[in-house]
Amino acid sequence: MGTTALDRTLAALADPTRRAILERLAAGEATVQELAKTFPVSQPAISKHLKVLERAGLVVRRRRAQWRPVGLRAEPLREVSEWLDGYRRLWEGRLDRLEALLRETQASEPSVPRGEE
């Protein structure tokens, strides 16, 4: 995933309405009109959100006769997850080292009986 694709995906996910649209589409395809009924924004606003999601590759629009459903494309989400996994592993490693250091420090300190602190 190139930096520009990652940037587009993260920018699209930054908006709570767009994240909510993706959550709705995870349950199945929907038309713009169906989505507009679900959210407290206008149909043109939903269309603008969908354009951002489409440019990021997160949704795809289909044409079935008069029906034009929008569906979820999860591939960019998997790619973001893989990118974030690198940071998760980094922080888990750091926390494991911190935990080991704390145990080592506690083991080397003389114990103080309660009440004599």
N, C-alpha and C positions, 0 to 999 in steps of 0.2 A: 504494500500500500504506500503510495507516494505521499510526501508531506502535504501536497495540495489536497489530495483525497482525504487524508486524515483531518486536515484543517476544516474542510467542508463538512465532514461528518460531525466533528466536535462542535462546530458553529451551529449546525442544524439541531443538535441535541441540547444546546444551551437554553433554548426557549421551552418553558413548561407546556405551552399549548402544543408545540410540535411533539414533545415527548408523550403527551396525552394522546395525540393522534396516532402515534406509533403503537401505544398500548391498545387503543381501540382496534387498529388494523391487525394486531396480533390475534384477535378473535375471528378475523375474517375480512374479506374485501368489503368495501363500502363506496358509495358514490359521494360526490361532493355535497349533494343535498342531504344525504344521511348523516354525514359528518357535521354539517352546519347545524343540524337539529340537536346534536349532542353537546355542542360547545356554545358558550355565551358570546360568540362573535359572528359577524356577518359571513355570508357565503363568499364574497370576494376576499375577505380576510383568510378564510379557510383555503381558498385557491392559492393565495400568496404563500401560506405556510406549506402547502403541498408542493409548490414550485421549488422552495428551498429544500424540502425533503427529497424531491426528485433529482435536483442537481447534485445532492450528496449521495445519490444512489440508494437511498433508504426506502423509497417507494417506487412503484411502477404503475403507470396508467394503462389500462387495456380498453379495447373497444369491442363490445359485443352488441351488435345491432344498435339500438338506441341507448343501451345501458353502457356507461363508461366507468367501470369500477376501478378503484385504487387499491393496490395490494402492497403488502409489506415485503421488502427485500432485506433479509437479515444479514447478508454477507458483510456489509460495512460494520455492523455491530460486532460481529465476530472478530473482525480485524482490529477494532478499537479495544476489544477485550484482550486480544493477544498483546497489543501494545501496552496496555495497563498491567498485564501479568508480569512484565519485566520489572515494573516498579514495585509490584506486590512482593515478588521474590527478593528484591533489594531490601525492602523494609523488613520483611520477615527475617532475613539474614542478620540485619542490624539488631533487631529486637532479640534474636536468639543469642547474639554475642553479648548484648547488654544483660540479659538474664544470666548467662554464664558468669559474667563479671560480678554481678550482684551476689550470686551464690558463693563465688570464690571469696569475695570481700566479707560476707557474713560468716563463712567458715573460718576465716583467719582472725576474726575479732573475738576477744575473750568474752565469754558469756557473763552477764551481770545478773545476780539473783534478783528476783522481784523485790521491790521495796527499797533496794539500795541504789536506785538509779539517780 
